[in-house]
Amino acid sequence: MRIVHTDTDDLGNPLRGGQPVRTFEINSRLSPRHDITVFTATYPGCVRRETKAGVTYRRVGTGTERLGLSYHLSFLASLPVAIRNTPHDLVVEEFTPPVGFCLSPWWSGKPVVSIVQWFFFGDWERKYHLPFSRIMKALPKVSRYRNFIVQTDRMGNYFRELIPQASIWKIPCGIGDAAFSNTPNDGDYALFLGRLDIHHKGLDLLLDAWTKLRESGLRIPLKIVGAGQGEAWLRERIEAAGLQEFVELPGRLENGDKLEMLRGCRFLVMPSRQETFGITALEAMAAARPVIAFDIDHLNELVCGEAGILVRSGDVEALSREVAALWQDRDRAAHLGARAYQHARGFRWDEIAGLQEQVYSDVVNRQRRHS
């Protein structure tokens, strides 16, 4: 099968989120049996074309760091020619800022499968003061979107209401075998891991919680691991709040260094205001580390039961209480970590890639039968 996959985010982008990780993990497992080309947006310092694990990556469009939206708009403007000039049997389209849909059905006569990982219209509307979500809801009326892969039941219900005639499959993100480690929990710090996006990831709320802990006399070491545009703000806020003695910013970590950081923590704190799944939580769970998170849509389908602790969304007081309680109860942290590890074993990339490949085959075969 010849597959064109569109994803505005890129594994090589230093400001990337979790979306291109799934793109790579799935495609690298399918590439021995399929011819796969991934179109991504450009970013500073990128090469226009390269091959990774048998998958061809092509960066299209242009942009400037002074106008962050320019990379996305240029990517979208370049897709029609890129798709039309690349022989394919299937288009796989990642939901993409700023309006979700890339309109691939307009540029291709082949079936399209849309994968919904990005769904953060609120952030973009606050930043650019444009009605992106309303545009997204209108686009299916003028295009032929009929196949969706979502990661949660709630997202599936949303698209069933938006496009009643659509076929929808729930296939969550996964994790590689190397990430699993059921080691004893003797961690000596709490951990945040992710992109340093202050509002989206709730880092302002995280520092508010740590300020309350300090005021109560608890000095719990916290490592905030990641990179992003919020780093300067974080450093200023940490110093202003007097947290610099026990809150660290080690920067972005990858691969083995990230795994070691996860295995060295006592628990992960995930104060996000919104997520569409929560790959970072899954990584912590695979390392047998419990997760303390806000009770938000989608993430609460992963961090559930005794796999972690959910706190009312935005409640800084409750977050600080749960952090303090779990920090002082090593046995409970170990128990929750063991349960989290067992839960994470149901999310492996090999099995998930197989499920996604079956969707691709079903969609292509269905169109062939009806053509």
C-alpha positions in Angstrom: 0.0 0.0 0.0 1.3 3.5 -0.8 0.5 5.8 2.1 0.8 9.6 2.3 0.7 10.8 5.9 0.4 14.6 6.7 1.5 15.9 10.1 2.4 19.5 10.7 4.5 18.5 13.7 7.9 16.8 13.2 9.9 14.4 15.3 13.0 16.6 14.7 11.4 19.9 15.8 12.8 20.9 19.2 9.4 22.3 20.1 7.4 19.2 19.1 4.6 17.7 21.1 3.6 14.0 21.2 1.8 13.8 17.9 4.9 13.1 15.7 6.0 10.4 18.1 2.9 8.4 17.2 3.4 9.2 13.5 6.9 7.7 13.6 6.2 4.8 15.9 3.3 3.5 13.7 4.9 4.2 10.4 8.3 2.7 11.3 6.5 -0.6 12.1 4.4 -0.5 8.9 7.3 0.6 6.5 8.5 -3.0 5.8 5.1 -3.7 4.2 4.1 -0.3 2.8 5.6 2.6 1.0 5.1 5.6 3.3 5.7 9.3 2.8 5.2 11.7 5.7 4.7 15.4 4.8 5.5 17.8 7.8 6.0 21.5 8.2 9.4 23.0 8.1 11.2 24.3 11.2 14.5 26.2 11.7 17.4 24.0 10.7 15.4 21.2 9.1 16.4 19.3 6.0 13.9 19.1 3.3 14.0 15.3 2.8 15.3 12.3 4.8 14.5 8.7 5.5 13.9 7.4 9.0 13.4 3.7 9.6 12.2 3.2 6.1 9.8 6.1 6.2 10.3 9.1 3.8 10.0 12.5 5.5 9.4 15.5 3.3 9.2 19.0 4.8 7.0 21.4 2.8 6.3 25.1 3.0 8.3 27.7 4.7 7.9 30.1 7.6 9.6 32.6 10.0 10.0 32.4 13.7 8.6 35.9 14.0 5.3 34.7 12.7 4.7 31.3 14.4 1.5 30.7 12.4 3.4 31.0 9.1 4.8 27.5 9.3 1.3 26.0 9.6 -0.3 28.1 7.0 2.5 27.5 4.5 2.4 23.8 5.2 -1.4 23.7 4.5 -0.9 25.8 1.3 1.8 23.3 0.1 -0.2 20.2 0.7 -2.4 20.2 -2.5 0.6 20.0 -4.8 2.5 17.6 -2.5 -0.4 15.1 -2.3 -1.3 15.3 -6.0 2.3 14.7 -7.0 2.9 11.7 -4.8 1.3 8.4 -6.0 -0.8 6.9 -3.1 -3.6 4.6 -2.2 -4.4 6.2 1.1 -4.0 9.6 2.8 -3.6 9.6 6.6 -4.2 13.1 7.9 -3.3 14.3 11.4 -5.6 16.9 12.8 -3.6 20.1 12.4 -3.6 23.6 13.7 -5.3 26.0 13.3 -8.6 24.5 12.0 -8.0 20.7 12.4 -8.9 19.5 8.9 -6.3 19.8 6.1 -8.9 19.3 3.3 -7.0 16.3 2.0 -10.2 14.9 0.3 -10.1 17.9 -2.0 -6.6 17.1 -3.2 -6.9 13.3 -3.4 -9.3 10.9 -5.0 -8.2 8.2 -2.6 -9.7 7.5 0.8 -8.6 9.6 3.8 -8.2 8.6 7.4 -8.1 11.5 9.9 -6.3 10.9 13.2 -7.3 13.2 16.0 -4.4 13.9 18.4 -4.4 17.7 18.3 -7.6 19.4 19.5 -6.5 22.5 21.3 -8.6 25.2 19.5 -9.0 27.3 22.7 -5.2 28.0 22.9 -5.1 29.1 19.3 -8.2 31.2 19.5 -6.9 33.0 22.6 -3.6 33.7 20.8 -4.9 34.8 17.4 -8.5 35.9 18.2 -10.0 33.9 15.3 -12.9 31.4 15.4 -10.9 28.3 14.5 -13.3 25.9 16.2 -16.3 27.2 14.3 -14.4 26.8 11.0 -13.5 23.2 12.0 -17.1 22.4 12.6 -18.1 23.8 9.2 -15.5 22.1 7.1 -17.0 18.5 7.1 -20.1 20.0 5.4 -18.0 20.8 2.3 -15.5 17.9 2.3 -15.7 14.1 2.3 -14.4 13.1 5.8 -15.7 9.7 6.7 -13.0 7.9 8.6 -11.5 8.8 12.0 -9.1 7.4 14.5 -9.5 8.8 18.0 -7.8 8.0 21.2 -10.7 8.2 23.7 -14.4 7.4 24.0 -15.2 11.0 24.6 -13.5 12.2 21.4 -15.3 9.4 19.5 -18.6 10.6 20.7 -17.8 14.2 19.7 -17.1 13.2 16.1 -20.2 10.9 15.9 -22.3 14.0 16.7 -20.3 16.2 14.3 -20.4 13.7 11.4 -23.0 11.0 12.0 -22.2 9.0 8.9 -18.5 8.7 9.8 -16.7 5.4 10.7 -14.8 5.9 13.9 -12.1 3.7 15.5 -10.7 4.1 19.0 -7.0 3.4 18.9 -4.9 5.0 21.7 -1.3 5.9 21.7 1.2 3.3 22.8 4.7 2.9 24.3 7.8 0.9 23.3 9.0 -2.2 25.2 12.2 -0.4 26.3 10.1 2.1 28.3 8.8 -0.6 30.7 10.6 -0.9 34.0 9.0 -2.3 37.1 11.8 -1.1 39.5 11.4 -0.3 43.2 10.0 3.2 43.8 12.7 4.9 45.8 12.6 8.2 43.9 13.7 11.4 45.6 11.9 14.0 43.5 8.6 14.8 41.9 8.6 15.2 38.1 6.9 17.2 35.4 7.7 16.1 31.9 6.5 17.8 28.7 6.5 20.8 26.5 6.9 24.1 28.5 3.6 25.6 27.4 2.5 27.5 30.5 -1.3 27.6 29.9 -1.9 24.3 28.1 0.3 22.2 30.5 -0.8 24.1 33.6 2.7 25.0 34.7 1.4 28.2 36.4 -0.8 26.0 38.5 2.1 23.6 39.2 4.2 26.4 40.6 1.2 27.7 42.6 0.9 24.3 44.2 4.6 24.2 45.0 4.4 27.6 46.6 1.6 26.3 48.9 3.8 23.3 49.8 6.7 25.6 50.7 4.4 27.7 52.8 3.2 24.6 54.6 6.8 23.7 55.4 7.2 21.0 52.8 10.2 21.3 50.4 9.5 18.6 47.9 12.2 18.5 45.1 10.6 19.1 41.7 12.2 18.6 38.3 10.4 20.3 35.4 11.8 18.6 32.3 11.2 19.9 28.8 11.7 22.7 26.4 9.4 25.4 25.0 8.6 29.1 24.8 7.6 29.2 28.5 11.1 28.6 29.9 12.0 32.2 30.5 8.7 32.8 32.3 9.2 29.7 34.4 12.7 30.8 35.6 11.4 34.2 36.6 8.4 32.8 38.4 10.5 30.2 40.2 12.9 32.9 41.5 10.1 35.3 42.4 8.3 32.6 44.4 11.5 31.6 46.2 11.4 28.0 44.8 14.8 27.9 43.2 16.4 25.8 45.9 14.2 22.8 45.1 12.7 23.3 41.7 15.0 22.5 38.8 14.7 22.9 35.0 17.1 20.3 33.5 15.9 21.0 29.9 14.6 18.6 27.3 15.6 14.9 27.6 15.2 12.1 25.1 15.4 8.4 24.9 17.5 6.8 27.7 18.0 10.0 29.6 14.3 10.6 29.8 13.7 7.0 30.9 16.3 7.4 33.7 14.6 10.6 34.8 11.2 8.8 35.0 12.7 5.9 36.9 14.3 8.2 39.4 11.2 10.1 40.3 8.7 9.2 43.0 5.7 10.3 41.0 4.7 12.4 37.9 2.6 15.5 38.3 0.5 16.4 35.2 -1.4 19.6 35.8 -2.6 20.1 32.2 -5.7 22.1 31.5 -6.4 20.0 28.4 -5.0 16.8 26.7 -6.3 14.5 24.0 -4.7 11.4 25.6 -1.6 11.9 27.8 1.4 10.1 26.4 3.6 11.4 29.3 1.3 9.9 31.8 1.6 6.5 30.0 5.4 6.8 30.0 5.4 7.3 33.8 3.0 4.4 34.3 5.2 2.1 32.2 8.1 3.0 34.5 5.9 2.0 37.5 5.4 5.6 38.7 2.0 6.9 39.7 0.5 10.0 38.2 -1.2 12.9 39.9 -3.3 14.8 37.4 -6.2 17.1 37.0 -9.5 15.3 36.2 -9.9 16.5 32.6 -11.5 14.9 29.6 -9.5 12.3 27.8 -6.7 12.1 30.3 -9.1 10.7 32.9 -9.7 7.7 30.6 -6.0 6.8 30.9 -5.3 7.8 34.5 -8.2 5.9 36.0 -9.0 3.4 38.8 -5.8 2.9 41.0 -3.4 3.8 38.1 -3.1 7.3 39.5 -4.7 10.1 41.4 -7.2 12.6 39.8 -7.8 16.0 41.3 -10.6 18.4 40.4 -9.5 20.4 37.4 -7.7 23.7 38.4 -7.9 23.1 42.1 -4.4 24.1 43.3 -5.2 23.5 46.9 -6.3 19.9 46.3 -3.3 19.3 44.0 -0.9 20.4 46.7 -2.7 18.2 49.3 -2.4 15.1 47.1 1.2 15.8 46.3 2.0 16.2 50.0 0.1 13.0 51.0 1.7 10.8 48.3 5.2 12.2 49.0 4.9 11.2 52.6 3.5 7.7 51.9 6.1 5.7 50.1 4.1 2.5 50.4 1.1 4.0 48.7 3.3 5.4 45.9 4.7 2.0 45.3 1.3 0.4 45.3 -0.1 2.9 42.8 3.0 2.6 40.7 2.6 -1.2 40.5 -1.0 -0.8 39.4 0.0 1.8 36.9 2.6 -0.5 35.4 0.0 -3.3 34.9 -2.4 -0.8 33.3 0.3 0.5 30.9 1.0 -3.0 29.6 -2.1 -2.8 27.5 -0.7 0.0 25.4 2.1 -1.3 23.3 3.1 0.1 19.9 3.4 -3.2 18.2 -0.2 -4.1 18.9 -1.4 -0.6 18.2 0.4 -0.4 14.9 -1.4 -3.7 13.9 -4.8 -2.2 14.8 -4.1 0.9 12.8 -2.8 -1.1 9.8 -6.1 -3.0 9.8 -8.1 0.2 9.7 -6.0 1.3 6.6 -6.7 -2.0 4.8 -10.4 -1.9 5.6 -10.8 1.6 4.4 -8.9 1.0 1.1 -10.6 -2.3 0.4 -14.0 -0.7 1.1 -13.4 2.0 -1.5 -12.2 -0.5 -4.0 -15.3 -2.6 -3.6 -17.5 0.5 -4.1 -15.6 1.9 -7.1 
